[in-house]
Amino acid sequence: MRDIPNKNYYIAVFESRNHALHLYQHLNNKKLYHYDLVPTPCVIKAGCSYSIKFLNFDDYYTLEREATLIHKKIASLYQIESINGRRQISKIQINE
């Protein structure tokens, strides 16, 4: 999956840019192509950070499992929606 066209999606944010890159490469190596590496929106985290983007909330559980396997932690999870042409960002509580 590259450049998800859907305007409603989720992003998983990580403690560092390298954690996101490492997990994204791990997912690709396992042929889990329905994830995309994207810049983290500045309103969520300032700086040059990456997040992993996906369309279906159920894919979060696979992402979490794979992150645990390679000792990476998802710092936070957000839902991004397009409402009346404006981007709405909502934080989703995840168990830590």
Steps between C-alpha positions, in 0.01 A plus 500: 500500500640833403335841535171398660226690314235464775455819701420311823785301649710427809860576584724339758761736646831375639757623748750560222526526124725194496241286681241580233749430219612172653144375552395608151790304347409202718139515376613514137733204553197304627304611191258705709457770237181665629703740716667820384779711645396866526628818666340551839271807493665792681195547723573156647879505525744771394815417309593252233297205620332216312182311576343188354169555325224241448132497401331238716509517879532119519843535337616668820512162675736359235712815521518474879595130484774561244633800695525284813686228308778745411492683834346825376225686684211688348498827693153611391223435251286754312199494274510750214167591341395744233197690626359773274832515317700553821734251663384391847762322716382297800723312741394143574582356842712187477598262776859542609 
